[in-house]
Amino acid sequence: MDKLKTRNTLLADQSVPCAEGFVHHKGDSVTLGKVFYPCVVKASKGEDTKGVRLAKDQQSFLAALEHALSFSDQVIVERFIEGREIRCAVVESVRTGQLKALSCIEYNVRQDDIRKTEDKLMLNEMGLPLGKMKVENWFLDPAKDGDLISRIQHYSCQAFKALGLKDFGIFDFRVDHNGSPFLLECNLFCSFGPQSVLNAIAKDSGFTDKELFDLMVDNALLRRKKPLNGFPYSKKLIDA
């Protein structure tokens, strides 16, 4: 999802914390005095951290800005949040009118750096993707991180509503050393296959691949106002 539209919407809604920063438009002069370090410089469009770099000084900032502008005419410059990286998913039921935030999954990251493209994808000599990297991750334990889980789930549902999403959304957060979460971005990709991250999160929440897909089909049918009598929609996915 477009990172700039996401950021602008959430900043206007004021319901979900985002790191402070500013937007640079292609062709604008660079005001180095308002740049703070370390900062993340990221193109508004792109995936797998392409067009995103961490800048720790003026030289690396200017290089990161030039790199990001090769992907997008709008570039976000925001404070780097040192700490943990956690992902949460939200699913919607048109039938019940409810949202449900699922389990939170944490990625093993360098807390003083961003997740780079090579951390996510296996690349050939030309930099083309060959497949996904095997990344160590684990689900947060409610007994240890119950408060953090609740806040991230709450912010995820707030972002879902503010952005006007449908069916599902996947939300990435950085959590600083004080335990405060900041939204990084929203992802709307899902193949609904067994290896999909949404499916993995739903399974940890106690539901099968079929139940998740049935929920999406039920939503689509109800929006078309053509529900199927007796359709096995995943009521427990929302009501649990």
N, C-alpha and C positions, 0 to 999 in steps of 0.2 A: 504494500500500500504506500502511496506517496507520503514520504516522511514529513514534508513541509505542510501538506494539508492536515495530516494527523496532528502535528505540533500546534498549528494555528488554531485548529478546532478545540483542542484540549486546553490550550492557554486561555482561549475565550470562555470556555465552559468553567474553568477553574475548579474542576472536580478531581483531576488527576495530576499529581506532581510530575513536572518535567524539569530537566536541568536548565538553568538559566543560560541564555545565549542570544545570538542574533542571526539574521539571514543576510547573506551576501548574494547580490544579483550580478550576473555576468555583465561586464562593462562598467560596473561601479568602481570607483577608486577605493583602494584598501586603506582603511583607517587603523593602522597598527596599534594606536593607543588604546583602542577598546578591546583588543585581543588579550585574553588571559590564558595562562599556562598552568598545567597541561590542559589542552582542549581537544575535543573531537571535531574533525572537519569531515562533513559527509554530504554527498550529493543527495538531493531530495528524492531521486529515483535510483533504483538498483537493488540487487539482492546479494546475499552471501558476502557482505561487507565489501563488495566492489565499490569503489568511489568513496571509501571511508578510511581515514588515517588518523592516528594520534599524533598531535604536535606538542612538542615540549619546549620549543623556542621559536624565534622569528624565522630562522632559516627553514626549519621543518614545517612551519605553518604555511609559508609561501609555496613550498613544494606540494604540500597537501591540498592547498586551495587550487593550484593549477591542475592537479590530478582530479579533484572532485569536479571541476568545471568541464572536464572532458567527458563527464557522464551526464551532467545536468546544468541548466542555466541558473538554477538556484542552489545555493549551498548553505547548509546549516552549520554554524559554529557554536558549540555549546561546551559547558564545563564538563571535564572528564570526571566521572564518578568512579573512584577507586573502590573496589569491593567485589561482591558476589554477583553472579548473573543467573536470573531465575525466570522461568517461563510458565505462564498460566493460560489455560484455555477456557473459553466460555461457550456454552451451547444454548440455543433458544428453542422453545417449544411454542409454535403458533397455536397449537390446540389449547394449552393451558395459559398462554400469555406470560410465561415465566422464563427467567434466565437461570442457568446453573453454572457456577464457576467450578471447574474440575480441579484435580490435584495439581500441585506446583512441582515442577521439575527443575533441578539445579544442574548447571553445567560446570565442569571442572575447568576453570579459567585462570589465567594469570591475573591476579587481582589488580596489578598495576599496569595492565595493558588491555587493549581491546581484543575481541576474537577476530582474527584475520581470515581472509579467504582460504589460505592454506591450512587453517585450523578446522575448516568446515569441509573442504573438498580436496580430493587427490587430483593433482594437476600434472600434465605432461610437460615436456621441455618447452613447449610453446605457450604454456600457461592455460591450456584448455582442460576443462574438467573431465576426469575419468570415472568419477564416482564420489560418494560421500566418505569422509574420514570417519573412522570409528572414534566417537567422542565419549569420554567417561561422563556419565550423568547419574543422578539418583533423585528419587522423590523425597521431598521434605517430610520429616517426621512430625506429625501434629503434636506429639508429646514434647518435642524440643523446640519447634518453631511455630507453635499454634498461633501466636499473635501475629507473626509475620505473614503466615499463610492467610489469615483472615483479612489483613490489610491489602495484600496483593490481590486476593479474590475480589474484595470490594472495589478496588481501583480498576480491575479488569472489567467488571460489570458496568462501572461508571463510564469507562472508555467505550465499551460496546454501545451503550445508549447514546453517548454524546456524538459518536461517529456515525450513528444511524445504520449499524450493521444488521445483517440478517443471518440466521442459521448458526454461524459459529465465528469465532475470532480467536487468534492466538496472540498473546501479549508478552513482550520481552521487557524485563525490568533489570536495572542495576540497583543493588542494595549497598549503601555506603557502610562505613565501619560503625556508624551509630544505629544501624538497623533501619534506616529510612529508604524506602523504595522510590525509584524514579523510572518512569516509563521511557523505554528506548524507542520502540516501534510496535506496530501492529502488523501481523501477517494473516493473509487470507487464503493461503494455499493448503490444499489437502487432496490427496488422491483417494482417500478412504480405503487404501490398501493396508494390509497388516503392518507394514513398516512405516506408515505415516505417523508423524509425531502426534497428531490429534488422536489417532486410534490408540497409540501407546498411552497417552494421558487418560483417555476414557477407560481403557482397560484397568489402569491403576485405581480408577474411581469405581470399578466393579462392573463394568459393562462390556458386552461383546461387540465385535466389529459389526455384526448384523444389526444389533440394537441401535448403534450409532447411525448406520446408514438408513435404517427404517425411520428414524426420527427426521432425517433430512428429507426423505421422500414424503413423509407425512406433512412436513412443513410446505413443501412445494405443491402438494395436492390441495391443501387447505387454502393456500394463497390463490390458487386457480378456482377455488370454490367447487372443487370436484372431489370431495373426500370419498374414500372407498370404505363402504360399510365393513366393519370387522377387520380393518387394516391393523396389523400388530404394531402400533406405534409404541415407542419406548417410554411409556409413562413413568417408569421407575427411574429413568435417567434424570428426569426433572424433579420428581417428587421425593427422591431419596434424601 
